[in-house]
């Protein structure tokens, strides 16, 4: 089997998962089942046939519109599919034919769904993050370099550290600057990635959040009161550390005096 063919198969598989994630992103905040009914146009409610639901391709063929009522379809649908396909491919390229690969596929799929739900509704659904904690702990037995103790400490330190930050922020400002959803998310990340990943994830997420949030606040003249969800930045920090953490650490250490 050629590398190109295998990479293509992995990307397509990820895009198919991304198509399902679109359903989750739309339905979970609404409290609707992600299984039934079958996919349908939200405007005319006509069922979407299987050949109209091929990831990315169907959107391009249909010109971004419903085949029946011609209502425009959000560009977010193919974006989520392509993003998930790319992330699945990057994970595979990083970890190869190991059990760690499907473990981290589960993680990145959860992070994609969480990020877009948080962007839309400023919530991190418990239905994803809470089951993700025991799931991450159990799946670490398939990751040879991560022990169950590292995962357990990751849960405690991940959830505990962010809970302390939120509590201190509230004591100082009397405002909730961080929701408990972020705390549960970091506990899930600790379960999947271990306690050593917690500080880099928070640091990377905070840096990216600042680079995005500060200019956005200046543009919108929010005067420090613009609500910016932190979940997508934590998720991005986790993905960056998962894929390139060792390289980033080595790069940072190269600047230290010897």
C-alpha beads as a LAMMPS data file, in Angstrom:
LAMMPS data file: protein, C-alpha beads

258 atoms
257 bonds

1 atom types
1 bond types

-500.0 500.0 xlo xhi
-500.0 500.0 ylo yhi
-500.0 500.0 zlo zhi

Masses

1 110.0

Atoms # bond

1 1 1 0.000 0.000 0.000
2 1 1 1.510 3.340 -1.041
3 1 1 1.971 6.159 1.457
4 1 1 -0.099 8.533 -0.688
5 1 1 -3.027 6.115 -0.839
6 1 1 -2.877 5.488 2.918
7 1 1 -2.748 9.222 3.680
8 1 1 -5.758 9.757 1.415
9 1 1 -7.724 7.016 3.155
10 1 1 -6.909 8.483 6.574
11 1 1 -7.966 11.974 5.469
12 1 1 -11.259 10.670 4.035
13 1 1 -11.930 8.714 7.218
14 1 1 -11.330 11.853 9.282
15 1 1 -13.610 13.891 7.003
16 1 1 -16.384 11.316 7.481
17 1 1 -15.956 11.655 11.265
18 1 1 -16.044 15.428 10.747
19 1 1 -19.400 15.064 8.999
20 1 1 -20.736 13.339 12.122
21 1 1 -19.178 16.045 14.297
22 1 1 -21.215 18.619 12.362
23 1 1 -24.328 16.815 13.563
24 1 1 -23.016 16.869 17.141
25 1 1 -22.112 20.570 16.962
26 1 1 -25.597 21.468 15.759
27 1 1 -27.687 19.101 17.873
28 1 1 -25.974 18.747 21.260
29 1 1 -26.556 22.380 22.367
30 1 1 -30.178 22.045 21.242
31 1 1 -30.645 18.902 23.313
32 1 1 -31.579 16.869 20.232
33 1 1 -30.556 13.269 19.595
34 1 1 -27.435 12.920 17.430
35 1 1 -28.775 9.641 16.027
36 1 1 -32.373 10.396 15.028
37 1 1 -33.806 11.835 12.898
38 1 1 -31.554 11.471 9.869
39 1 1 -29.816 14.561 8.472
40 1 1 -32.182 17.045 6.861
41 1 1 -32.220 20.629 5.655
42 1 1 -32.930 22.945 8.619
43 1 1 -35.075 25.192 6.387
44 1 1 -37.270 22.924 4.221
45 1 1 -36.632 19.822 6.372
46 1 1 -36.187 17.595 3.343
47 1 1 -34.014 14.525 4.075
48 1 1 -30.437 14.721 2.849
49 1 1 -29.668 11.710 0.646
50 1 1 -26.431 9.809 1.176
51 1 1 -24.995 11.098 -2.107
52 1 1 -25.769 14.652 -0.971
53 1 1 -23.895 14.074 2.285
54 1 1 -20.458 13.087 1.022
55 1 1 -17.945 15.121 3.059
56 1 1 -16.618 18.242 1.315
57 1 1 -17.439 16.917 -2.163
58 1 1 -21.225 17.219 -1.869
59 1 1 -20.903 20.822 -0.681
60 1 1 -18.840 21.688 -3.765
61 1 1 -21.144 19.826 -6.183
62 1 1 -24.260 21.445 -4.723
63 1 1 -22.644 24.873 -4.786
64 1 1 -23.176 25.287 -1.057
65 1 1 -26.975 25.093 -1.342
66 1 1 -29.764 22.688 -0.428
67 1 1 -30.658 20.494 -3.414
68 1 1 -34.386 21.108 -2.864
69 1 1 -34.981 24.623 -1.532
70 1 1 -31.659 26.145 -2.637
71 1 1 -31.090 27.670 0.783
72 1 1 -27.428 28.351 1.396
73 1 1 -25.460 25.839 3.460
74 1 1 -22.922 27.215 5.928
75 1 1 -19.277 26.964 4.870
76 1 1 -18.629 25.666 8.381
77 1 1 -19.780 22.186 7.379
78 1 1 -16.986 21.488 4.875
79 1 1 -14.544 23.371 7.114
80 1 1 -15.195 21.009 10.036
81 1 1 -14.924 18.009 7.713
82 1 1 -11.653 19.182 6.164
83 1 1 -10.219 20.215 9.538
84 1 1 -11.018 16.838 11.106
85 1 1 -9.568 15.015 8.104
86 1 1 -6.372 17.067 8.347
87 1 1 -6.047 16.507 12.105
88 1 1 -6.564 12.759 11.708
89 1 1 -3.845 12.728 9.066
90 1 1 -1.436 14.756 11.223
91 1 1 -2.002 12.427 14.182
92 1 1 -1.362 9.408 11.969
93 1 1 1.786 10.985 10.543
94 1 1 2.997 11.713 14.089
95 1 1 2.274 8.341 15.727
96 1 1 1.999 5.894 12.827
97 1 1 0.525 2.426 13.120
98 1 1 0.216 2.419 16.907
99 1 1 -2.713 2.119 19.293
100 1 1 -1.985 5.687 20.348
101 1 1 -3.236 6.902 16.960
102 1 1 -6.933 5.950 17.394
103 1 1 -6.726 7.131 21.014
104 1 1 -5.686 10.594 19.866
105 1 1 -8.217 10.497 17.039
106 1 1 -10.876 10.240 19.734
107 1 1 -9.308 13.197 21.523
108 1 1 -9.054 15.524 18.511
109 1 1 -12.606 14.657 17.410
110 1 1 -13.871 15.641 20.857
111 1 1 -11.840 18.866 20.757
112 1 1 -13.206 19.860 17.346
113 1 1 -16.797 19.413 18.540
114 1 1 -16.117 21.220 21.824
115 1 1 -14.384 24.150 20.103
116 1 1 -17.159 24.914 17.635
117 1 1 -19.895 24.474 20.234
118 1 1 -18.030 26.845 22.561
119 1 1 -17.572 29.375 19.754
120 1 1 -21.294 29.284 18.945
121 1 1 -22.828 29.052 22.412
122 1 1 -20.018 29.750 24.902
123 1 1 -20.583 26.414 26.577
124 1 1 -18.520 23.251 26.811
125 1 1 -21.073 20.452 26.950
126 1 1 -20.726 18.049 29.856
127 1 1 -21.934 15.262 27.593
128 1 1 -18.515 15.381 25.881
129 1 1 -16.074 16.528 28.572
130 1 1 -17.296 14.443 31.527
131 1 1 -17.329 11.047 29.733
132 1 1 -14.023 12.117 28.193
133 1 1 -12.334 11.993 31.607
134 1 1 -12.833 8.259 32.330
135 1 1 -12.474 7.463 28.622
136 1 1 -9.114 9.221 28.487
137 1 1 -7.971 7.435 31.642
138 1 1 -8.915 3.990 30.310
139 1 1 -7.480 4.615 26.844
140 1 1 -4.085 5.528 28.298
141 1 1 -3.507 1.799 28.778
142 1 1 -3.096 1.738 24.977
143 1 1 -0.469 4.497 25.036
144 1 1 2.895 2.948 26.014
145 1 1 4.586 6.182 27.145
146 1 1 1.748 7.327 29.408
147 1 1 1.079 5.512 32.672
148 1 1 -2.237 5.410 34.492
149 1 1 -0.628 7.411 37.307
150 1 1 0.311 10.190 34.859
151 1 1 -3.266 10.198 33.574
152 1 1 -4.771 10.275 37.058
153 1 1 -2.480 13.128 38.080
154 1 1 -3.414 14.865 34.846
155 1 1 -7.082 14.719 35.812
156 1 1 -6.436 16.076 39.292
157 1 1 -3.923 18.745 38.317
158 1 1 -5.727 19.701 35.106
159 1 1 -9.105 20.225 36.713
160 1 1 -7.691 21.516 39.996
161 1 1 -5.290 24.092 38.557
162 1 1 -7.874 25.792 36.386
163 1 1 -10.458 25.640 39.171
164 1 1 -7.994 27.492 41.432
165 1 1 -7.375 30.132 38.769
166 1 1 -11.122 30.638 38.304
167 1 1 -11.641 30.863 42.067
168 1 1 -8.826 33.395 42.574
169 1 1 -10.080 35.476 39.631
170 1 1 -13.557 35.534 41.161
171 1 1 -12.217 36.548 44.575
172 1 1 -10.277 39.445 43.077
173 1 1 -12.821 40.717 40.546
174 1 1 -16.130 39.281 41.787
175 1 1 -16.765 38.259 38.183
176 1 1 -16.690 34.812 36.609
177 1 1 -13.879 35.059 34.073
178 1 1 -13.727 31.334 33.444
179 1 1 -16.509 28.774 33.429
180 1 1 -16.440 25.323 34.969
181 1 1 -16.648 23.928 31.452
182 1 1 -13.007 24.923 30.928
183 1 1 -12.092 23.145 34.158
184 1 1 -13.757 19.918 33.009
185 1 1 -12.113 20.251 29.597
186 1 1 -8.653 20.542 31.123
187 1 1 -9.380 17.524 33.332
188 1 1 -10.235 15.589 30.163
189 1 1 -7.020 16.765 28.512
190 1 1 -5.069 15.683 31.573
191 1 1 -6.677 12.247 31.358
192 1 1 -5.651 11.793 27.724
193 1 1 -2.233 13.477 27.833
194 1 1 -0.973 13.258 31.415
195 1 1 -0.029 15.838 34.003
196 1 1 3.141 16.991 32.228
197 1 1 1.053 18.368 29.376
198 1 1 -1.118 20.615 31.563
199 1 1 1.188 23.633 31.940
200 1 1 2.238 23.718 28.247
201 1 1 -1.414 23.432 27.161
202 1 1 -2.451 26.346 29.392
203 1 1 0.574 28.403 28.272
204 1 1 0.082 27.768 24.537
205 1 1 -3.670 28.301 24.794
206 1 1 -3.200 31.541 26.728
207 1 1 -0.639 32.911 24.265
208 1 1 -2.841 32.140 21.254
209 1 1 -5.883 33.467 23.107
210 1 1 -4.069 36.731 23.843
211 1 1 -2.887 37.100 20.246
212 1 1 -6.469 36.708 19.066
213 1 1 -8.392 38.276 21.933
214 1 1 -6.485 41.514 22.516
215 1 1 -6.726 42.750 18.883
216 1 1 -10.370 41.667 18.798
217 1 1 -11.108 43.668 21.937
218 1 1 -9.357 46.716 20.456
219 1 1 -11.263 46.423 17.202
220 1 1 -14.614 46.074 18.967
221 1 1 -13.647 48.551 21.714
222 1 1 -14.861 46.046 24.279
223 1 1 -13.076 47.736 27.207
224 1 1 -12.085 44.353 28.666
225 1 1 -15.656 43.043 28.769
226 1 1 -15.760 41.059 25.519
227 1 1 -16.676 37.435 26.247
228 1 1 -14.180 35.228 24.439
229 1 1 -14.531 31.472 24.923
230 1 1 -11.331 29.865 26.196
231 1 1 -12.247 26.306 25.187
232 1 1 -11.090 26.611 21.556
233 1 1 -7.721 28.017 22.683
234 1 1 -7.222 25.240 25.235
235 1 1 -8.126 22.744 22.524
236 1 1 -5.685 24.325 20.091
237 1 1 -2.980 24.363 22.756
238 1 1 -3.569 20.653 23.365
239 1 1 -3.359 19.815 19.658
240 1 1 -0.196 21.879 19.174
241 1 1 1.454 20.189 22.159
242 1 1 0.275 16.751 21.066
243 1 1 1.735 17.087 17.579
244 1 1 4.751 19.322 18.129
245 1 1 5.320 19.459 21.895
246 1 1 8.746 17.777 21.863
247 1 1 9.973 20.061 19.064
248 1 1 8.732 23.158 20.896
249 1 1 10.423 22.133 24.132
250 1 1 13.714 21.434 22.342
251 1 1 13.440 24.775 20.532
252 1 1 12.884 26.587 23.832
253 1 1 15.764 24.790 25.556
254 1 1 18.102 25.775 22.721
255 1 1 17.863 29.407 23.881
256 1 1 18.922 28.626 27.452
257 1 1 22.568 29.096 28.421
258 1 1 24.601 25.912 28.728

Bonds

1 1 1 2
2 1 2 3
3 1 3 4
4 1 4 5
5 1 5 6
6 1 6 7
7 1 7 8
8 1 8 9
9 1 9 10
10 1 10 11
11 1 11 12
12 1 12 13
13 1 13 14
14 1 14 15
15 1 15 16
16 1 16 17
17 1 17 18
18 1 18 19
19 1 19 20
20 1 20 21
21 1 21 22
22 1 22 23
23 1 23 24
24 1 24 25
25 1 25 26
26 1 26 27
27 1 27 28
28 1 28 29
29 1 29 30
30 1 30 31
31 1 31 32
32 1 32 33
33 1 33 34
34 1 34 35
35 1 35 36
36 1 36 37
37 1 37 38
38 1 38 39
39 1 39 40
40 1 40 41
41 1 41 42
42 1 42 43
43 1 43 44
44 1 44 45
45 1 45 46
46 1 46 47
47 1 47 48
48 1 48 49
49 1 49 50
50 1 50 51
51 1 51 52
52 1 52 53
53 1 53 54
54 1 54 55
55 1 55 56
56 1 56 57
57 1 57 58
58 1 58 59
59 1 59 60
60 1 60 61
61 1 61 62
62 1 62 63
63 1 63 64
64 1 64 65
65 1 65 66
66 1 66 67
67 1 67 68
68 1 68 69
69 1 69 70
70 1 70 71
71 1 71 72
72 1 72 73
73 1 73 74
74 1 74 75
75 1 75 76
76 1 76 77
77 1 77 78
78 1 78 79
79 1 79 80
80 1 80 81
81 1 81 82
82 1 82 83
83 1 83 84
84 1 84 85
85 1 85 86
86 1 86 87
87 1 87 88
88 1 88 89
89 1 89 90
90 1 90 91
91 1 91 92
92 1 92 93
93 1 93 94
94 1 94 95
95 1 95 96
96 1 96 97
97 1 97 98
98 1 98 99
99 1 99 100
100 1 100 101
101 1 101 102
102 1 102 103
103 1 103 104
104 1 104 105
105 1 105 106
106 1 106 107
107 1 107 108
108 1 108 109
109 1 109 110
110 1 110 111
111 1 111 112
112 1 112 113
113 1 113 114
114 1 114 115
115 1 115 116
116 1 116 117
117 1 117 118
118 1 118 119
119 1 119 120
120 1 120 121
121 1 121 122
122 1 122 123
123 1 123 124
124 1 124 125
125 1 125 126
126 1 126 127
127 1 127 128
128 1 128 129
129 1 129 130
130 1 130 131
131 1 131 132
132 1 132 133
133 1 133 134
134 1 134 135
135 1 135 136
136 1 136 137
137 1 137 138
138 1 138 139
139 1 139 140
140 1 140 141
141 1 141 142
142 1 142 143
143 1 143 144
144 1 144 145
145 1 145 146
146 1 146 147
147 1 147 148
148 1 148 149
149 1 149 150
150 1 150 151
151 1 151 152
152 1 152 153
153 1 153 154
154 1 154 155
155 1 155 156
156 1 156 157
157 1 157 158
158 1 158 159
159 1 159 160
160 1 160 161
161 1 161 162
162 1 162 163
163 1 163 164
164 1 164 165
165 1 165 166
166 1 166 167
167 1 167 168
168 1 168 169
169 1 169 170
170 1 170 171
171 1 171 172
172 1 172 173
173 1 173 174
174 1 174 175
175 1 175 176
176 1 176 177
177 1 177 178
178 1 178 179
179 1 179 180
180 1 180 181
181 1 181 182
182 1 182 183
183 1 183 184
184 1 184 185
185 1 185 186
186 1 186 187
187 1 187 188
188 1 188 189
189 1 189 190
190 1 190 191
191 1 191 192
192 1 192 193
193 1 193 194
194 1 194 195
195 1 195 196
196 1 196 197
197 1 197 198
198 1 198 199
199 1 199 200
200 1 200 201
201 1 201 202
202 1 202 203
203 1 203 204
204 1 204 205
205 1 205 206
206 1 206 207
207 1 207 208
208 1 208 209
209 1 209 210
210 1 210 211
211 1 211 212
212 1 212 213
213 1 213 214
214 1 214 215
215 1 215 216
216 1 216 217
217 1 217 218
218 1 218 219
219 1 219 220
220 1 220 221
221 1 221 222
222 1 222 223
223 1 223 224
224 1 224 225
225 1 225 226
226 1 226 227
227 1 227 228
228 1 228 229
229 1 229 230
230 1 230 231
231 1 231 232
232 1 232 233
233 1 233 234
234 1 234 235
235 1 235 236
236 1 236 237
237 1 237 238
238 1 238 239
239 1 239 240
240 1 240 241
241 1 241 242
242 1 242 243
243 1 243 244
244 1 244 245
245 1 245 246
246 1 246 247
247 1 247 248
248 1 248 249
249 1 249 250
250 1 250 251
251 1 251 252
252 1 252 253
253 1 253 254
254 1 254 255
255 1 255 256
256 1 256 257
257 1 257 258
